Amino acid sequence: MRAGHVLQQGAPAALYQQPVDGYVAGLLGSFTELSDQEKKQLGWQRNASRFFRPEHFVLSDEGVAGTVVRLLFFGAHVDALVDIG
């Protein structure tokens, strides 16, 4: 809800995985909103979700190259700020 209006309703997993907007996404956790240009850079389809959750990110030798700009330590996990150019 925002300002007394229901923005989205459904199962918790659906709300988390397919939020209607950034406000709803933010209510349920951290996210990055990707532009169409950024999705193209990552090889994602244009109609793919524009919300990227931390758990979607995986370090590997394949895929998009990036530079770790900053690491934030949170005890049980570490958040990484990565610049993909």
C-alpha positions in Angstrom: 0.0 0.0 0.0 1.0 3.6 -0.6 -1.1 6.5 0.4 -4.1 4.2 1.1 -4.0 2.5 -2.3 -3.2 -1.2 -2.9 -0.4 -1.3 -5.5 -0.2 -5.0 -6.0 -1.6 -8.1 -4.4 -0.7 -11.8 -4.7 1.5 -14.5 -3.2 4.6 -13.2 -1.4 6.9 -15.0 -3.8 5.1 -13.4 -6.8 5.4 -9.9 -5.3 9.1 -10.4 -4.6 9.9 -11.8 -8.0 7.6 -9.7 -10.2 6.9 -6.3 -8.5 4.9 -3.8 -10.4 7.3 -1.0 -9.7 10.3 0.1 -7.7 8.3 1.1 -4.7 6.9 -2.4 -4.3 10.3 -4.0 -5.0 11.8 -1.8 -2.3 9.3 -2.9 0.3 10.5 -6.5 -0.1 14.2 -6.1 -0.3 17.2 -4.7 -2.1 17.2 -4.3 -5.8 18.7 -2.6 -8.8 16.5 -1.3 -11.6 18.0 -2.0 -15.0 17.4 0.2 -18.1 16.7 -1.4 -21.4 20.3 -0.5 -22.4 21.7 -2.3 -19.3 19.5 -5.4 -20.0 20.8 -5.5 -23.6 24.4 -5.3 -22.3 23.7 -8.3 -20.0 22.1 -10.2 -22.9 18.6 -10.2 -21.3 15.4 -10.0 -23.3 13.8 -6.6 -23.5 10.7 -8.0 -21.8 12.7 -9.5 -18.9 12.1 -8.1 -15.4 13.9 -4.8 -14.9 14.5 -5.5 -11.2 17.7 -7.2 -10.4 18.0 -8.7 -6.9 21.4 -9.3 -5.2 20.8 -13.1 -5.3 20.6 -12.9 -9.1 24.2 -11.9 -9.3 26.8 -14.6 -9.6 30.6 -14.2 -10.0 32.0 -16.4 -12.8 34.7 -16.4 -15.5 31.9 -16.2 -18.1 29.3 -13.5 -18.9 29.6 -9.7 -18.5 33.0 -8.3 -17.4 32.8 -5.9 -14.5 34.9 -4.1 -11.9 34.2 -4.4 -8.2 34.0 -0.8 -7.0 33.1 -1.3 -3.4 32.4 -4.2 -0.9 30.0 -3.7 2.0 30.3 -6.1 4.8 27.1 -7.1 6.6 28.2 -10.0 8.7 26.3 -12.9 7.1 26.8 -11.5 3.6 28.8 -9.0 1.6 27.2 -6.6 -1.0 29.4 -5.7 -4.0 29.0 -2.6 -6.1 30.1 -3.7 -9.6 30.6 -1.4 -12.6 29.8 -3.1 -15.9 30.8 0.0 -17.9 
